[in-house]
Amino acid sequence: MKKVKSFLSFLALFLILFIYFINQNQHMHSSSTGMDHDQVHIPEGYLIPSVEILVQQDQSATWLLKLEVKNFEFAPEKVGDNLESYNEGHAHLFINGIKINRLYGEYYNLGSLKPGEKEIKVSLHSNNHGALVVKGNRIEDSTLVKVPSFIIK
């Protein structure tokens, strides 16, 4: 009986610490919804960043994503900084609503995509990982890509 009580005490302590850790660590939250971090609202007086994306099949039959950003600089060396940044940071890439990767520059090779329609979305993020927002709207762009069941060269 003493061993059972010791085990249950250990298990309770472990669960309490585990739940505390999960709630304190932003990077453990689900990213499949695209709402994995807080928002960073750009105050008046700052230049408003923008992003436009272009996705096309390249000559090797893989898909290439190109970002055109304005009033925004990629700053991979500052990712994780706790301070909000309004005109620098990184981007998040989503395919069909699932976060695929962070982006730190103008181009990203999406590789071979399975046939069907794919929604490609990119959102701009502050160095502290917060999604950049202006007047309640995330700064992002998306496009639908129709991947054929045969290879176009």
mmCIF file of the C-alpha atoms, coordinates in Angstrom:
data_MODEL
# 
_entry.id   MODEL 
# 
loop_
_atom_site.group_PDB 
_atom_site.id 
_atom_site.type_symbol 
_atom_site.label_atom_id 
_atom_site.label_alt_id 
_atom_site.label_comp_id 
_atom_site.label_asym_id 
_atom_site.label_entity_id 
_atom_site.label_seq_id 
_atom_site.pdbx_PDB_ins_code 
_atom_site.Cartn_x 
_atom_site.Cartn_y 
_atom_site.Cartn_z 
_atom_site.occupancy 
_atom_site.B_iso_or_equiv 
_atom_site.pdbx_formal_charge 
_atom_site.auth_seq_id 
_atom_site.auth_comp_id 
_atom_site.auth_asym_id 
_atom_site.auth_atom_id 
_atom_site.pdbx_PDB_model_num 
ATOM 1   C CA . MET A 1 1   ? 0.000  0.000  0.000   1.00 0.00 ? 1   MET A CA 1 
ATOM 2   C CA . LYS A 1 2   ? 2.904  2.316  0.800   1.00 0.00 ? 2   LYS A CA 1 
ATOM 3   C CA . LYS A 1 3   ? 4.349  1.764  -2.700  1.00 0.00 ? 3   LYS A CA 1 
ATOM 4   C CA . VAL A 1 4   ? 1.007  2.597  -4.326  1.00 0.00 ? 4   VAL A CA 1 
ATOM 5   C CA . LYS A 1 5   ? 0.740  5.863  -2.358  1.00 0.00 ? 5   LYS A CA 1 
ATOM 6   C CA . SER A 1 6   ? 4.321  6.782  -3.323  1.00 0.00 ? 6   SER A CA 1 
ATOM 7   C CA . PHE A 1 7   ? 3.633  6.033  -6.958  1.00 0.00 ? 7   PHE A CA 1 
ATOM 8   C CA . LEU A 1 8   ? 0.393  8.047  -6.962  1.00 0.00 ? 8   LEU A CA 1 
ATOM 9   C CA . SER A 1 9   ? 2.162  10.994 -5.275  1.00 0.00 ? 9   SER A CA 1 
ATOM 10  C CA . PHE A 1 10  ? 4.911  10.866 -7.889  1.00 0.00 ? 10  PHE A CA 1 
ATOM 11  C CA . LEU A 1 11  ? 2.376  10.623 -10.725 1.00 0.00 ? 11  LEU A CA 1 
ATOM 12  C CA . ALA A 1 12  ? 0.366  13.579 -9.388  1.00 0.00 ? 12  ALA A CA 1 
ATOM 13  C CA . LEU A 1 13  ? 3.509  15.718 -9.079  1.00 0.00 ? 13  LEU A CA 1 
ATOM 14  C CA . PHE A 1 14  ? 4.625  14.707 -12.571 1.00 0.00 ? 14  PHE A CA 1 
ATOM 15  C CA . LEU A 1 15  ? 1.248  15.602 -14.093 1.00 0.00 ? 15  LEU A CA 1 
ATOM 16  C CA . ILE A 1 16  ? 1.159  18.976 -12.317 1.00 0.00 ? 16  ILE A CA 1 
ATOM 17  C CA . LEU A 1 17  ? 4.662  19.844 -13.580 1.00 0.00 ? 17  LEU A CA 1 
ATOM 18  C CA . PHE A 1 18  ? 3.872  18.576 -17.066 1.00 0.00 ? 18  PHE A CA 1 
ATOM 19  C CA . ILE A 1 19  ? 0.701  20.678 -17.330 1.00 0.00 ? 19  ILE A CA 1 
ATOM 20  C CA . TYR A 1 20  ? 2.562  23.718 -15.985 1.00 0.00 ? 20  TYR A CA 1 
ATOM 21  C CA . PHE A 1 21  ? 5.332  23.265 -18.569 1.00 0.00 ? 21  PHE A CA 1 
ATOM 22  C CA . ILE A 1 22  ? 2.876  22.875 -21.447 1.00 0.00 ? 22  ILE A CA 1 
ATOM 23  C CA . ASN A 1 23  ? 1.039  26.051 -20.445 1.00 0.00 ? 23  ASN A CA 1 
ATOM 24  C CA . GLN A 1 24  ? 4.254  28.067 -20.119 1.00 0.00 ? 24  GLN A CA 1 
ATOM 25  C CA . ASN A 1 25  ? 5.888  27.011 -23.385 1.00 0.00 ? 25  ASN A CA 1 
ATOM 26  C CA . GLN A 1 26  ? 4.291  28.718 -26.426 1.00 0.00 ? 26  GLN A CA 1 
ATOM 27  C CA . HIS A 1 27  ? 6.079  26.422 -28.857 1.00 0.00 ? 27  HIS A CA 1 
ATOM 28  C CA . MET A 1 28  ? 4.204  23.378 -27.580 1.00 0.00 ? 28  MET A CA 1 
ATOM 29  C CA . HIS A 1 29  ? 0.812  24.713 -28.699 1.00 0.00 ? 29  HIS A CA 1 
ATOM 30  C CA . SER A 1 30  ? -0.811 23.253 -31.767 1.00 0.00 ? 30  SER A CA 1 
ATOM 31  C CA . SER A 1 31  ? 0.159  24.952 -35.001 1.00 0.00 ? 31  SER A CA 1 
ATOM 32  C CA . SER A 1 32  ? -2.317 23.201 -37.258 1.00 0.00 ? 32  SER A CA 1 
ATOM 33  C CA . THR A 1 33  ? -4.860 25.979 -36.798 1.00 0.00 ? 33  THR A CA 1 
ATOM 34  C CA . GLY A 1 34  ? -2.447 28.752 -37.651 1.00 0.00 ? 34  GLY A CA 1 
ATOM 35  C CA . MET A 1 35  ? -3.217 30.359 -34.291 1.00 0.00 ? 35  MET A CA 1 
ATOM 36  C CA . ASP A 1 36  ? -0.137 29.099 -32.475 1.00 0.00 ? 36  ASP A CA 1 
ATOM 37  C CA . HIS A 1 37  ? 1.077  32.459 -31.159 1.00 0.00 ? 37  HIS A CA 1 
ATOM 38  C CA . ASP A 1 38  ? -0.274 35.798 -30.077 1.00 0.00 ? 38  ASP A CA 1 
ATOM 39  C CA . GLN A 1 39  ? -0.952 38.579 -32.492 1.00 0.00 ? 39  GLN A CA 1 
ATOM 40  C CA . VAL A 1 40  ? 1.198  41.692 -32.854 1.00 0.00 ? 40  VAL A CA 1 
ATOM 41  C CA . HIS A 1 41  ? -0.940 44.702 -33.741 1.00 0.00 ? 41  HIS A CA 1 
ATOM 42  C CA . ILE A 1 42  ? 0.979  47.283 -35.773 1.00 0.00 ? 42  ILE A CA 1 
ATOM 43  C CA . PRO A 1 43  ? 0.462  50.717 -34.213 1.00 0.00 ? 43  PRO A CA 1 
ATOM 44  C CA . GLU A 1 44  ? -0.285 53.830 -36.236 1.00 0.00 ? 44  GLU A CA 1 
ATOM 45  C CA . GLY A 1 45  ? 2.794  55.570 -37.563 1.00 0.00 ? 45  GLY A CA 1 
ATOM 46  C CA . TYR A 1 46  ? 4.578  52.415 -38.708 1.00 0.00 ? 46  TYR A CA 1 
ATOM 47  C CA . LEU A 1 47  ? 4.862  51.371 -42.322 1.00 0.00 ? 47  LEU A CA 1 
ATOM 48  C CA . ILE A 1 48  ? 2.445  48.521 -42.970 1.00 0.00 ? 48  ILE A CA 1 
ATOM 49  C CA . PRO A 1 49  ? 4.158  45.355 -44.251 1.00 0.00 ? 49  PRO A CA 1 
ATOM 50  C CA . SER A 1 50  ? 2.622  43.308 -47.032 1.00 0.00 ? 50  SER A CA 1 
ATOM 51  C CA . VAL A 1 51  ? 3.247  39.929 -48.626 1.00 0.00 ? 51  VAL A CA 1 
ATOM 52  C CA . GLU A 1 52  ? 2.272  38.536 -52.004 1.00 0.00 ? 52  GLU A CA 1 
ATOM 53  C CA . ILE A 1 53  ? 2.978  34.973 -53.023 1.00 0.00 ? 53  ILE A CA 1 
ATOM 54  C CA . LEU A 1 54  ? 3.507  33.293 -56.353 1.00 0.00 ? 54  LEU A CA 1 
ATOM 55  C CA . VAL A 1 55  ? 3.615  29.506 -56.717 1.00 0.00 ? 55  VAL A CA 1 
ATOM 56  C CA . GLN A 1 56  ? 4.698  27.858 -59.931 1.00 0.00 ? 56  GLN A CA 1 
ATOM 57  C CA . GLN A 1 57  ? 6.071  24.566 -61.089 1.00 0.00 ? 57  GLN A CA 1 
ATOM 58  C CA . ASP A 1 58  ? 9.747  24.802 -61.945 1.00 0.00 ? 58  ASP A CA 1 
ATOM 59  C CA . GLN A 1 59  ? 11.684 22.961 -64.657 1.00 0.00 ? 59  GLN A CA 1 
ATOM 60  C CA . SER A 1 60  ? 12.465 20.045 -62.338 1.00 0.00 ? 60  SER A CA 1 
ATOM 61  C CA . ALA A 1 61  ? 8.694  19.459 -61.815 1.00 0.00 ? 61  ALA A CA 1 
ATOM 62  C CA . THR A 1 62  ? 8.781  20.634 -58.194 1.00 0.00 ? 62  THR A CA 1 
ATOM 63  C CA . TRP A 1 63  ? 6.863  23.663 -56.930 1.00 0.00 ? 63  TRP A CA 1 
ATOM 64  C CA . LEU A 1 64  ? 8.565  26.955 -56.136 1.00 0.00 ? 64  LEU A CA 1 
ATOM 65  C CA . LEU A 1 65  ? 7.136  29.549 -53.767 1.00 0.00 ? 65  LEU A CA 1 
ATOM 66  C CA . LYS A 1 66  ? 8.236  33.159 -54.213 1.00 0.00 ? 66  LYS A CA 1 
ATOM 67  C CA . LEU A 1 67  ? 7.442  35.854 -51.629 1.00 0.00 ? 67  LEU A CA 1 
ATOM 68  C CA . GLU A 1 68  ? 7.284  39.525 -52.483 1.00 0.00 ? 68  GLU A CA 1 
ATOM 69  C CA . VAL A 1 69  ? 7.340  41.556 -49.274 1.00 0.00 ? 69  VAL A CA 1 
ATOM 70  C CA . LYS A 1 70  ? 7.122  45.306 -48.802 1.00 0.00 ? 70  LYS A CA 1 
ATOM 71  C CA . ASN A 1 71  ? 8.049  47.242 -45.660 1.00 0.00 ? 71  ASN A CA 1 
ATOM 72  C CA . PHE A 1 72  ? 9.386  43.999 -44.151 1.00 0.00 ? 72  PHE A CA 1 
ATOM 73  C CA . GLU A 1 73  ? 12.854 42.512 -43.671 1.00 0.00 ? 73  GLU A CA 1 
ATOM 74  C CA . PHE A 1 74  ? 13.594 38.884 -42.864 1.00 0.00 ? 74  PHE A CA 1 
ATOM 75  C CA . ALA A 1 75  ? 15.622 38.650 -39.647 1.00 0.00 ? 75  ALA A CA 1 
ATOM 76  C CA . PRO A 1 76  ? 16.325 34.957 -38.951 1.00 0.00 ? 76  PRO A CA 1 
ATOM 77  C CA . GLU A 1 77  ? 19.057 35.820 -36.456 1.00 0.00 ? 77  GLU A CA 1 
ATOM 78  C CA . LYS A 1 78  ? 16.462 37.569 -34.250 1.00 0.00 ? 78  LYS A CA 1 
ATOM 79  C CA . VAL A 1 79  ? 13.794 34.838 -34.192 1.00 0.00 ? 79  VAL A CA 1 
ATOM 80  C CA . GLY A 1 80  ? 12.643 34.273 -30.628 1.00 0.00 ? 80  GLY A CA 1 
ATOM 81  C CA . ASP A 1 81  ? 13.383 37.806 -29.452 1.00 0.00 ? 81  ASP A CA 1 
ATOM 82  C CA . ASN A 1 82  ? 10.735 38.704 -26.872 1.00 0.00 ? 82  ASN A CA 1 
ATOM 83  C CA . LEU A 1 83  ? 10.269 42.226 -28.186 1.00 0.00 ? 83  LEU A CA 1 
ATOM 84  C CA . GLU A 1 84  ? 7.558  42.888 -30.751 1.00 0.00 ? 84  GLU A CA 1 
ATOM 85  C CA . SER A 1 85  ? 8.856  43.879 -34.173 1.00 0.00 ? 85  SER A CA 1 
ATOM 86  C CA . TYR A 1 86  ? 6.628  45.462 -36.784 1.00 0.00 ? 86  TYR A CA 1 
ATOM 87  C CA . ASN A 1 87  ? 8.761  45.551 -39.934 1.00 0.00 ? 87  ASN A CA 1 
ATOM 88  C CA . GLU A 1 88  ? 11.033 42.545 -39.500 1.00 0.00 ? 88  GLU A CA 1 
ATOM 89  C CA . GLY A 1 89  ? 10.736 38.911 -38.593 1.00 0.00 ? 89  GLY A CA 1 
ATOM 90  C CA . HIS A 1 90  ? 9.878  35.766 -40.523 1.00 0.00 ? 90  HIS A CA 1 
ATOM 91  C CA . ALA A 1 91  ? 6.951  34.123 -42.307 1.00 0.00 ? 91  ALA A CA 1 
ATOM 92  C CA . HIS A 1 92  ? 4.937  30.968 -41.673 1.00 0.00 ? 92  HIS A CA 1 
ATOM 93  C CA . LEU A 1 93  ? 4.019  28.650 -44.543 1.00 0.00 ? 93  LEU A CA 1 
ATOM 94  C CA . PHE A 1 94  ? 0.754  26.705 -44.464 1.00 0.00 ? 94  PHE A CA 1 
ATOM 95  C CA . ILE A 1 95  ? -0.515 24.126 -46.944 1.00 0.00 ? 95  ILE A CA 1 
ATOM 96  C CA . ASN A 1 96  ? -4.224 23.307 -46.598 1.00 0.00 ? 96  ASN A CA 1 
ATOM 97  C CA . GLY A 1 97  ? -4.227 24.903 -43.147 1.00 0.00 ? 97  GLY A CA 1 
ATOM 98  C CA . ILE A 1 98  ? -1.300 22.913 -41.768 1.00 0.00 ? 98  ILE A CA 1 
ATOM 99  C CA . LYS A 1 99  ? 1.846  24.781 -40.765 1.00 0.00 ? 99  LYS A CA 1 
ATOM 100 C CA . ILE A 1 100 ? 4.732  23.421 -42.822 1.00 0.00 ? 100 ILE A CA 1 
ATOM 101 C CA . ASN A 1 101 ? 7.683  25.621 -41.949 1.00 0.00 ? 101 ASN A CA 1 
ATOM 102 C CA . ARG A 1 102 ? 9.058  29.038 -41.102 1.00 0.00 ? 102 ARG A CA 1 
ATOM 103 C CA . LEU A 1 103 ? 10.394 31.077 -44.001 1.00 0.00 ? 103 LEU A CA 1 
ATOM 104 C CA . TYR A 1 104 ? 13.407 33.369 -43.748 1.00 0.00 ? 104 TYR A CA 1 
ATOM 105 C CA . GLY A 1 105 ? 13.696 34.615 -47.298 1.00 0.00 ? 105 GLY A CA 1 
ATOM 106 C CA . GLU A 1 106 ? 12.191 35.220 -50.685 1.00 0.00 ? 106 GLU A CA 1 
ATOM 107 C CA . TYR A 1 107 ? 12.135 31.649 -52.093 1.00 0.00 ? 107 TYR A CA 1 
ATOM 108 C CA . TYR A 1 108 ? 11.102 28.236 -50.782 1.00 0.00 ? 108 TYR A CA 1 
ATOM 109 C CA . ASN A 1 109 ? 10.987 24.952 -52.695 1.00 0.00 ? 109 ASN A CA 1 
ATOM 110 C CA . LEU A 1 110 ? 7.727  23.170 -51.884 1.00 0.00 ? 110 LEU A CA 1 
ATOM 111 C CA . GLY A 1 111 ? 8.987  19.962 -53.469 1.00 0.00 ? 111 GLY A CA 1 
ATOM 112 C CA . SER A 1 112 ? 6.624  17.582 -55.216 1.00 0.00 ? 112 SER A CA 1 
ATOM 113 C CA . LEU A 1 113 ? 3.012  18.140 -54.270 1.00 0.00 ? 113 LEU A CA 1 
ATOM 114 C CA . LYS A 1 114 ? 0.438  15.374 -54.420 1.00 0.00 ? 114 LYS A CA 1 
ATOM 115 C CA . PRO A 1 115 ? -2.287 15.808 -57.058 1.00 0.00 ? 115 PRO A CA 1 
ATOM 116 C CA . GLY A 1 116 ? -5.312 17.917 -56.170 1.00 0.00 ? 116 GLY A CA 1 
ATOM 117 C CA . GLU A 1 117 ? -6.057 21.445 -55.009 1.00 0.00 ? 117 GLU A CA 1 
ATOM 118 C CA . LYS A 1 118 ? -3.688 22.917 -52.440 1.00 0.00 ? 118 LYS A CA 1 
ATOM 119 C CA . GLU A 1 119 ? -4.221 26.170 -50.573 1.00 0.00 ? 119 GLU A CA 1 
ATOM 120 C CA . ILE A 1 120 ? -0.800 27.749 -50.043 1.00 0.00 ? 120 ILE A CA 1 
ATOM 121 C CA . LYS A 1 121 ? -0.808 30.508 -47.422 1.00 0.00 ? 121 LYS A CA 1 
ATOM 122 C CA . VAL A 1 122 ? 1.987  32.644 -45.993 1.00 0.00 ? 122 VAL A CA 1 
ATOM 123 C CA . SER A 1 123 ? 1.630  34.953 -42.993 1.00 0.00 ? 123 SER A CA 1 
ATOM 124 C CA . LEU A 1 124 ? 4.156  37.489 -41.688 1.00 0.00 ? 124 LEU A CA 1 
ATOM 125 C CA . HIS A 1 125 ? 5.332  37.209 -38.088 1.00 0.00 ? 125 HIS A CA 1 
ATOM 126 C CA . SER A 1 126 ? 7.223  39.358 -35.625 1.00 0.00 ? 126 SER A CA 1 
ATOM 127 C CA . ASN A 1 127 ? 10.540 38.165 -34.188 1.00 0.00 ? 127 ASN A CA 1 
ATOM 128 C CA . ASN A 1 128 ? 8.583  37.088 -31.081 1.00 0.00 ? 128 ASN A CA 1 
ATOM 129 C CA . HIS A 1 129 ? 6.494  34.770 -33.344 1.00 0.00 ? 129 HIS A CA 1 
ATOM 130 C CA . GLY A 1 130 ? 3.323  36.855 -33.057 1.00 0.00 ? 130 GLY A CA 1 
ATOM 131 C CA . ALA A 1 131 ? 1.294  37.125 -36.251 1.00 0.00 ? 131 ALA A CA 1 
ATOM 132 C CA . LEU A 1 132 ? 1.459  40.656 -37.656 1.00 0.00 ? 132 LEU A CA 1 
ATOM 133 C CA . VAL A 1 133 ? -1.997 42.242 -37.677 1.00 0.00 ? 133 VAL A CA 1 
ATOM 134 C CA . VAL A 1 134 ? -3.269 45.577 -38.975 1.00 0.00 ? 134 VAL A CA 1 
ATOM 135 C CA . LYS A 1 135 ? -6.808 46.778 -38.231 1.00 0.00 ? 135 LYS A CA 1 
ATOM 136 C CA . GLY A 1 136 ? -7.777 43.285 -37.063 1.00 0.00 ? 136 GLY A CA 1 
ATOM 137 C CA . ASN A 1 137 ? -6.498 41.492 -40.193 1.00 0.00 ? 137 ASN A CA 1 
ATOM 138 C CA . ARG A 1 138 ? -3.488 39.214 -40.369 1.00 0.00 ? 138 ARG A CA 1 
ATOM 139 C CA . ILE A 1 139 ? -0.869 40.208 -42.902 1.00 0.00 ? 139 ILE A CA 1 
ATOM 140 C CA . GLU A 1 140 ? -0.946 37.197 -45.192 1.00 0.00 ? 140 GLU A CA 1 
ATOM 141 C CA . ASP A 1 141 ? -1.570 36.029 -48.717 1.00 0.00 ? 141 ASP A CA 1 
ATOM 142 C CA . SER A 1 142 ? -2.853 32.765 -50.131 1.00 0.00 ? 142 SER A CA 1 
ATOM 143 C CA . THR A 1 143 ? -3.398 31.085 -53.452 1.00 0.00 ? 143 THR A CA 1 
ATOM 144 C CA . LEU A 1 144 ? -4.954 27.871 -54.739 1.00 0.00 ? 144 LEU A CA 1 
ATOM 145 C CA . VAL A 1 145 ? -2.674 25.576 -56.704 1.00 0.00 ? 145 VAL A CA 1 
ATOM 146 C CA . LYS A 1 146 ? -4.147 22.818 -58.835 1.00 0.00 ? 146 LYS A CA 1 
ATOM 147 C CA . VAL A 1 147 ? -1.610 20.007 -58.961 1.00 0.00 ? 147 VAL A CA 1 
ATOM 148 C CA . PRO A 1 148 ? -2.292 17.785 -61.960 1.00 0.00 ? 148 PRO A CA 1 
ATOM 149 C CA . SER A 1 149 ? -2.123 14.014 -61.712 1.00 0.00 ? 149 SER A CA 1 
ATOM 150 C CA . PHE A 1 150 ? 0.520  14.043 -64.436 1.00 0.00 ? 150 PHE A CA 1 
ATOM 151 C CA . ILE A 1 151 ? 3.844  15.888 -64.493 1.00 0.00 ? 151 ILE A CA 1 
ATOM 152 C CA . ILE A 1 152 ? 4.057  19.100 -66.497 1.00 0.00 ? 152 ILE A CA 1 
ATOM 153 C CA . LYS A 1 153 ? 7.538  19.864 -67.779 1.00 0.00 ? 153 LYS A CA 1 
# 
